[in-house]
Amino acid sequence: MAALEAAGGPACARFVGGCVRNSLMGQPVDDIDIATRLRPEDTMAALRAAGLKAVPTGVEHGTVTGVSGGRPYEITTLRRDVETDGRRAVVAFTDDWAEDAARRDFRLNALYADADGTVFDPTGGGLADAAAGRIVFVGEAETRIREDYLRILRFFRFYAWYGRGQPDAVGLAACGRLKDGMARLSAERVSRELLKLLAAPDPRPAVRAMAESGVLAQVLPEAQPLELFEVLCGLTGDAALRLSALLPPEATTVVSAAGRLRLANALRDRLAAMVADGQAVAPGMDQAAARAAIYRLGRKAFEDRLVRAEASGGGDGGSLRALAAGWTPPRMPVGGQDLARLGVTPGPDTGRILKAFEDGWIADDFPDEGHEARLKTLIAPRE
């Protein structure tokens, strides 16, 4: 801030958006964004003159990243929208703080603060909204949404994280009316926003409002009734598990939805593993059966299935979660070399015998000894 003010004079730069909002609401601050009257080239010159690193991360839209103390700060020139198509905007730079505020999404995100902590509220409603936990669009809700249809999901995401009471009725109605516009958005933008929403401390009121307005069906045509989701949200804050509770318990459908949303492969595979056919998991299973399930499924898939089973009314799986956290599955104690040493010629029989050995070894709860005798018993029928 000192570097910018040295170049542009007092009040040429202010903190903006989430860092101001969260500070006022007593929430943690992650990213720190700065708005400035300086043009991007002047911002870069000011940073470099102060010995700070300047990176032109989005100069066509007025954004420069300054690095101080190893931490990045996004610094963006005040802007007004010239043209939008529902996904991206053509902007022009301005010196007017009110014009910059007018293009932002919600009033509590259009708050600015000087370096000394003086807060500015150009829309006249941001401070009150932050105090009350209201998510209200800047100006006319439909206009803000038509500028970028992702703001529909952002409305619900910010409500999930910061809202109290009922969602703003005007904004909610506008989101429902314009929900079809989300079809213009890239899958990556939609899924990123959805996962942020589901990571909120309690996303249930927001997801209920999405379902009632028709927005949830637009984002997730596969979405199931919310009963499992409602219970599961009380058991875990894991966004992936919460997403799984919105989808049918069918691996092929889950994989299809993950592909449409362009989810990362690791997340797609995890979601599919939660519901794939095969090894059942239940809170009431004994510890030997649980160890067998952990071995076959892997720890994460076992834990995921256990939480889903609990949410479905299966009971308390706390002892099995402790088992999964503390038990390391052993390695298969025999292999093809052991069979060759016992006279088995490498070939189809090798795989058959090793599979039979593994099944028995698991069924007997992973004994540490007796492996050669077990192998000889399995080899004997061939002779």
C-alpha positions in Angstrom: 0.0 0.0 0.0 2.9 2.3 0.8 4.4 1.6 -2.6 1.2 2.4 -4.4 0.5 5.6 -2.4 4.1 6.8 -3.0 3.3 6.7 -6.7 -0.4 7.8 -6.8 -0.8 9.9 -3.6 -3.1 9.3 -0.6 -6.3 7.3 -1.2 -5.1 5.9 -4.5 -5.4 2.3 -3.2 -7.7 0.4 -0.9 -8.2 -3.1 0.3 -11.3 -4.6 -1.3 -13.7 -7.5 -1.3 -13.3 -10.6 0.8 -10.5 -9.4 3.0 -12.6 -6.4 4.1 -15.8 -8.5 4.4 -14.1 -11.3 6.5 -12.4 -8.8 8.7 -15.7 -7.1 9.5 -17.4 -10.5 10.0 -14.7 -11.9 12.2 -13.8 -14.6 9.7 -10.3 -15.8 8.6 -8.7 -13.8 5.8 -7.0 -15.8 3.1 -6.4 -13.7 0.0 -5.8 -10.0 0.2 -7.0 -8.0 -2.9 -6.3 -4.3 -3.5 -8.0 -1.9 -5.8 -6.2 1.2 -7.2 -6.7 4.2 -9.3 -3.2 3.5 -10.9 -3.1 2.0 -14.3 -1.5 -1.5 -14.5 1.8 -0.2 -16.0 2.0 2.5 -13.2 1.2 -0.2 -10.6 4.1 -2.3 -11.8 6.4 0.6 -11.9 5.4 1.6 -8.3 6.0 -1.9 -7.0 9.4 -2.2 -8.7 10.4 1.2 -7.5 9.8 0.0 -3.9 11.9 -3.2 -4.5 8.8 -5.5 -4.8 8.2 -8.1 -7.3 5.5 -7.3 -9.9 3.9 -10.0 -12.1 1.5 -9.0 -15.0 -1.1 -11.7 -14.2 -4.0 -10.1 -16.0 -3.1 -6.7 -17.2 -5.7 -6.7 -20.0 -8.3 -6.7 -17.1 -6.1 -4.4 -15.0 -4.7 -7.0 -12.6 -1.1 -7.1 -11.4 0.2 -9.4 -8.7 2.6 -7.8 -6.2 4.7 -10.0 -4.0 5.8 -8.8 -0.6 7.4 -11.0 2.0 6.8 -14.0 -0.2 3.0 -13.4 -0.2 1.0 -12.5 -3.4 -1.4 -9.6 -3.5 -3.7 -9.0 -6.4 -3.8 -5.4 -7.3 -6.5 -4.3 -9.8 -7.2 -1.0 -11.4 -10.7 0.4 -10.8 -12.9 -0.8 -13.7 -16.3 -0.5 -15.2 -17.9 -3.0 -17.6 -18.3 -2.0 -21.2 -19.7 -5.2 -22.6 -20.5 -8.7 -21.1 -21.7 -12.0 -22.6 -22.6 -13.8 -19.4 -19.2 -15.4 -19.0 -16.6 -12.6 -19.4 -16.5 -8.9 -19.6 -14.8 -6.2 -21.6 -13.8 -3.5 -19.2 -12.6 0.1 -19.2 -10.5 1.7 -16.4 -11.9 4.4 -14.3 -11.0 6.6 -11.3 -14.4 6.3 -9.7 -14.7 4.0 -6.7 -18.5 3.9 -7.1 -18.2 2.7 -10.7 -15.9 0.0 -9.6 -18.3 -1.0 -6.8 -21.3 -1.0 -9.2 -19.8 -3.9 -11.3 -19.2 -6.2 -8.3 -21.5 -9.1 -7.4 -22.8 -8.5 -3.9 -22.9 -5.5 -1.6 -20.9 -7.1 1.1 -18.2 -7.8 -1.4 -18.1 -4.2 -2.6 -16.5 -2.9 0.6 -13.2 -1.0 0.6 -10.7 -0.1 3.3 -7.8 2.3 3.5 -4.5 1.1 5.0 -5.5 2.8 8.3 -8.7 0.8 8.5 -11.2 3.3 7.4 -14.0 1.4 5.6 -15.9 2.7 2.5 -19.3 1.4 1.4 -20.1 2.8 -2.0 -23.3 0.8 -2.5 -24.7 2.0 0.9 -25.7 -1.6 1.9 -22.5 -3.6 2.3 -21.8 -2.8 5.9 -25.4 -3.6 7.0 -25.4 -6.8 4.9 -22.1 -8.0 6.5 -23.5 -7.3 10.0 -26.8 -9.1 9.2 -25.5 -12.0 7.1 -27.4 -10.9 4.0 -26.3 -11.8 0.5 -27.8 -9.0 -1.7 -26.8 -8.3 -5.3 -25.3 -4.9 -6.2 -28.0 -2.9 -8.0 -30.5 -5.0 -10.0 -30.0 -8.8 -9.4 -30.9 -9.9 -13.0 -28.4 -7.4 -14.4 -25.6 -8.7 -12.2 -26.4 -12.3 -13.1 -26.6 -11.6 -16.9 -23.1 -10.1 -16.6 -21.8 -13.5 -15.4 -24.1 -16.5 -14.8 -21.7 -18.0 -12.4 -23.0 -15.4 -9.9 -26.0 -17.7 -9.5 -23.8 -20.3 -7.8 -21.9 -17.6 -6.0 -25.1 -16.3 -4.5 -25.7 -19.8 -2.9 -22.0 -20.2 -2.0 -21.8 -16.9 -0.2 -25.1 -17.7 1.5 -23.7 -21.0 2.7 -20.6 -19.4 4.1 -21.9 -16.0 5.4 -25.7 -16.0 5.3 -28.0 -16.0 8.2 -31.8 -16.4 8.2 -33.6 -16.8 4.9 -31.9 -16.0 1.6 -32.6 -12.6 0.0 -36.0 -13.2 -1.8 -35.2 -10.9 -4.8 -31.9 -12.5 -5.4 -33.2 -16.0 -5.0 -36.1 -15.4 -7.5 -33.7 -13.9 -10.0 -31.4 -17.0 -9.7 -34.4 -19.3 -10.4 -35.5 -17.3 -13.4 -32.1 -17.1 -15.0 -30.8 -20.6 -14.1 -30.8 -21.8 -17.7 -28.0 -19.3 -18.4 -25.6 -21.4 -16.4 -25.4 -23.7 -19.5 -23.1 -21.1 -21.0 -20.5 -21.6 -18.2 -17.5 -23.9 -18.4 -17.8 -27.1 -16.4 -14.6 -26.3 -14.5 -16.0 -23.0 -13.2 -19.3 -24.6 -12.1 -17.6 -27.5 -10.3 -15.1 -25.3 -8.6 -17.9 -23.1 -7.2 -20.1 -26.1 -6.3 -17.2 -27.7 -4.3 -16.5 -24.4 -2.5 -20.2 -24.2 -1.5 -20.2 -27.8 -0.2 -17.2 -27.1 1.9 -19.1 -24.5 4.0 -19.6 -25.4 7.7 -23.3 -26.1 7.0 -24.3 -25.9 3.3 -27.8 -27.5 3.9 -29.9 -24.3 3.9 -28.1 -23.2 0.7 -28.6 -26.5 -1.0 -32.3 -26.6 0.0 -32.7 -23.2 -1.5 -31.0 -24.4 -4.7 -33.3 -27.3 -4.9 -36.4 -25.3 -4.4 -35.4 -22.7 -7.0 -34.5 -25.3 -9.6 -30.8 -24.3 -9.6 -29.6 -27.7 -8.2 -31.3 -29.6 -11.0 -29.6 -27.3 -13.5 -26.2 -28.0 -12.0 -26.8 -31.7 -11.1 -29.5 -33.2 -13.2 -28.8 -36.5 -11.3 -29.5 -34.9 -7.9 -31.4 -37.1 -5.5 -33.8 -36.1 -2.7 -31.8 -34.4 0.1 -32.5 -36.8 3.0 -29.1 -38.5 2.9 -27.3 -35.2 2.2 -29.0 -33.6 5.2 -27.8 -36.3 7.6 -24.4 -36.7 6.1 -23.6 -33.0 6.4 -24.0 -33.4 10.1 -21.3 -36.1 10.2 -18.6 -34.7 8.0 -17.3 -31.5 6.4 -15.8 -33.3 3.5 -17.1 -31.7 0.3 -16.5 -34.8 -1.8 -18.7 -36.9 0.6 -21.3 -34.3 0.6 -21.3 -34.3 -3.2 -21.7 -38.0 -3.2 -24.8 -37.8 -1.1 -26.4 -35.7 -3.8 -25.7 -38.3 -6.5 -27.3 -41.7 -7.0 -25.5 -44.7 -5.4 -24.5 -46.0 -8.9 -20.8 -45.9 -10.0 -21.7 -45.5 -13.7 -23.9 -42.5 -13.0 -21.4 -41.0 -10.7 -18.6 -41.3 -13.3 -20.8 -39.8 -15.9 -21.7 -36.8 -13.7 -18.0 -36.3 -12.8 -17.1 -36.3 -16.4 -19.7 -33.7 -17.2 -18.4 -31.5 -14.4 -14.8 -32.1 -15.5 -13.8 -33.1 -12.0 -10.2 -34.1 -11.4 -9.6 -37.8 -12.0 -8.7 -38.5 -8.4 -12.0 -37.0 -7.2 -13.9 -38.9 -9.9 -12.3 -42.2 -8.8 -13.0 -41.5 -5.2 -16.6 -40.7 -5.8 -17.0 -43.9 -7.8 -15.3 -46.0 -5.1 -17.8 -44.8 -2.5 -20.6 -46.6 -4.3 -19.1 -49.2 -6.5 -20.4 -52.8 -6.2 -18.5 -55.2 -4.1 -17.3 -55.0 -0.5 -20.0 -53.9 1.8 -19.2 -51.7 4.8 -21.4 -51.2 7.9 -20.8 -49.7 11.3 -21.9 -53.0 12.9 -19.4 -55.2 11.2 -16.8 -56.9 13.4 -13.1 -55.8 13.3 -11.9 -58.8 11.3 -14.5 -58.1 8.6 -13.5 -54.4 8.7 -9.8 -55.3 8.3 -10.7 -57.3 5.2 -12.7 -54.4 3.8 -9.9 -52.0 4.4 -7.5 -54.3 2.7 -9.7 -54.8 -0.4 -11.0 -51.2 -0.7 -8.2 -49.1 0.6 -8.4 -46.9 3.7 -10.1 -43.9 2.1 -12.8 -45.8 0.3 -13.5 -47.8 3.5 -13.8 -44.6 5.5 -16.0 -43.0 2.9 -18.4 -46.0 2.7 -18.5 -46.1 6.5 -19.7 -42.4 6.7 -22.3 -43.0 4.1 -23.5 -46.1 5.9 -23.8 -44.1 9.2 -25.8 -41.4 7.4 -28.1 -44.1 6.1 -29.0 -45.1 9.6 -26.4 -47.8 10.1 -25.3 -46.8 13.6 -22.1 -45.3 15.0 -18.9 -46.3 13.2 -16.4 -44.5 15.5 -14.6 -47.7 16.6 -14.1 -48.7 13.0 -12.9 -45.3 12.0 -10.3 -45.6 14.8 -9.3 -49.1 13.4 -8.9 -47.7 9.9 -6.7 -44.8 11.2 -4.5 -47.1 13.2 -4.2 -50.3 11.2 -1.8 -50.7 8.4 -2.8 -53.4 5.9 0.0 -56.1 5.5 1.5 -56.9 2.2 0.7 -60.1 0.5 3.2 -62.5 2.0 3.8 -64.8 -1.0 4.3 -64.4 -4.7 5.1 -66.2 -7.9 8.7 -67.0 -6.7 7.3 -68.9 -3.8 5.2 -71.0 -6.1 8.1 -71.6 -8.5 10.2 -72.8 -5.6 7.4 -75.3 -4.8 7.4 -76.6 -8.4 4.6 -74.6 -10.0 5.5 -73.7 -13.5 4.7 -70.0 -14.2 1.4 -69.7 -16.1 -2.3 -69.5 -15.5 -2.1 -71.7 -12.4 0.1 -69.1 -10.7 -2.6 -66.4 -10.7 -5.3 -68.9 -9.7 -3.3 -70.2 -6.7 -2.2 -66.8 -5.5 -5.8 -65.5 -5.7 -7.0 -68.5 -3.7 -4.2 -68.0 -1.2 -5.1 -64.3 -0.7 -8.8 -65.0 -0.3 -8.1 -67.5 2.5 -5.4 -65.4 4.1 -7.9 -62.5 4.3 -10.7 -64.7 5.6 -8.4 -65.9 8.4 -7.6 -62.3 9.4 -4.1 -62.1 7.9 -2.1 -64.7 9.8 1.6 -64.2 10.1 2.6 -67.8 9.6 1.6 -71.1 7.9 2.0 -69.6 4.4 3.9 -72.5 2.9 1.5 -75.1 4.2 -1.4 -73.1 2.8 0.3 -72.9 -0.6 0.9 -76.7 -0.6 -2.7 -77.3 0.2 -3.8 -75.2 -2.8 -1.2 -76.8 -5.1 -2.2 -80.3 -4.2 -5.4 -80.5 -6.2 -3.4 -80.1 -9.4 -1.3 -83.2 -8.8 
